[in-house]
Amino acid sequence: MNQAHKLLLLRHEESAWDKPVEDFDRGLTERGKTDIAAVAEWMNQQALTVDLVVCSPALRTRLTAALLCEQLQPPLDHELLHYEDAIYDASVEDLLNVISKQADTVNTLLLVGHNPGLEQLLSLLTGQSHAPIDAGTLIELEVSTRWKALMSQPLMLLRRFHPSR
C-alpha cells in the first residue's frame, strides 16, 4: 500500500422528533439539513475526498449521506453510496466487520452511522477516550494498514469537525 487510508466517521445530523414514527424512520430537522451543508463546505475547504460511503439504512443517515454527497465538490456519485443494514443499531464488532471487508482500492472510506457505536469504535481504534460525538460530527482518522488489518495498531485522529452552533 503506497499511501495511508483515511477513515471518516460521521454521525447523522440532528434528527426530527416532531412526528410519531419508529426510530428507524426519523428524518432530519431543518437545522440538521443546514448543518450538513457546513460539513460539506468544511470537507471541500480541506480538500477531503471520499471514494466510498457506507451508510446505515435509517432515514436520518440516508438523508445525511445523500445531502453531503450532493454538496461535495465535485459531488459524489450516488453509486458510491452503499447502505449496510449492519450499521443500524451496530455493535463495535459489526462496524469493524463492515470496515474490514472494504477493498484496499478504497483510499478514503466514509462511514455514516449512529451512537453509541461510533463513539465506541473511535475509542477502540485510537486506544483513547474522546469527547462525545454529537450529531453532525465528522472524525478523520489515518489508517496505515489494510482495511482488514484495521486493529493491528492504533489509528491516529487527524481532525474533528462539528458545525458551529
N, C-alpha and C positions, 0 to 999 in steps of 0.2 A: 504494500500500500504506500503510495507516494506522499499523500497528504493526510492530515488528520481529518476525521469525520467530525461533523457537528451534529449534536442532538439538541433540538429546540423543544422545550416543553411549554405548552400554552394551556392555561386553564381557561375554559369557556368564559365568555363575557357574562356580565350581570344578567341573571335570568329573571323572567317575569313570573310573578306570583298572583297576577290580577285575575286569572281565570281558574276555576276549579278543574284542573286537568291532572293526569298522572305525572309523576316526576319526569318520566322519560319524554313527555310531550310538552314540557315547558319551553317557551320561546325566549326571546331576549327583550329587555327593556329598551326604550329609545336611547337611554344613556349607554347601554351596552353596545348598541349599534354605532353610536358616536365614538365610543372608546376604542372599538376595533379599528376604526379609521386611524386613530392616533397610533395604535400598534403598527399598522401597515406603514404609516408615514415614517415612524422611527426605523423600522426594518429597511425601508428604502434609503433613508439617510445613512444608515450603517452599511449599506450595500450587502445586506444579508439576503442570500438567495436560497431557495428551497428546491430540492429535487423531488421530494415526495412528501405528501401529507397523509398521515394515518390518523383517523378521527373516530371517536365514539359515534354511534348512530343516533344518540339522543338529539332531539331537535335543537337544543341550545348550542351543542357543539357543532352540529352540521351548519347552523347559521353562522356561527363564529368563523368556522373554517372557510365557508363559501364567501363571506364578506371580505375576509382577509385576502383570499386568493384573487378576488376581483380588483383589489386596491393595491396589490404589489406591482412594482414596475420592473420588468413588464408583468402583466397579470399572469398568474399561474394557471395553466390549462387545467380545467376541471377533471381531465382524465388522470391527472397526477394526484387526485384527491380520492383516497380509499377509506371506506368505512369498515371498521373492525368491531364486531359485536363484543369481543373480549375486553374492550376498553371501558365499556359502561359498567359501573359498579366493580371495577377491577381491583384485584389484589396486586401487590408489587410483583409477584411471580407472573401474573397474567401480563402485566406491562412489559416485563423483561422478555417474556416469550414473544410478544408482538415485535419488539425491537430486534431481538436476536435473529429473527427469521428474514430480516431485510437483506437484500443483495448488497454486496460491497461496492457496487457501482453507484449506490445512493450515497453521495457525499454529505448532504445535509438533509436530515430527517426531521420533520415537524410532527410531534405527537400532540394532538388536541384532546384533552380529557378533563378529568374531574378530580376533586379532592375526596377523600384523603389519599387516594392512590398516588397522585402526582407528588405530593409532599413527601410521602414515604419513599417513593422512588428517588427523588432528589437526595434525600439524606443517605439512602443506601449507596447510590452511585458515587457520591462525593466523600462518604465516610464522615460527614459532619451534619450537625443540625443547622437549620436555616430558619429565617423568618417565614411565617405562613405565606402560602401562595394565594393571594387574593384573586378574585375574578379578573380576568383580562391580563394577568401577569405572564410575561414571556421570559423564559430562562434559556440561556445559551450555554451549552456545555461542550468542551472539547473531548473528543473520543480518539485516542491514539491507537486503538486496536480495531480489529474487525468487529462487526456488529455481533456476531455470535460469541465473541470473547469479551463482551462488554464488562463483565465482572472481574476480569483478570487484574485490573488495577483501578484505583480511584480516579474519577473524572475531575477535570478542572472546570470550575464555574467561571465562565468568561464574563458574562454580562447578565443583568437582570433589568427588565423594563416593566414599568406599570404606568398606565396613563395617569397624569396628574389630575387630581380631583380638587 
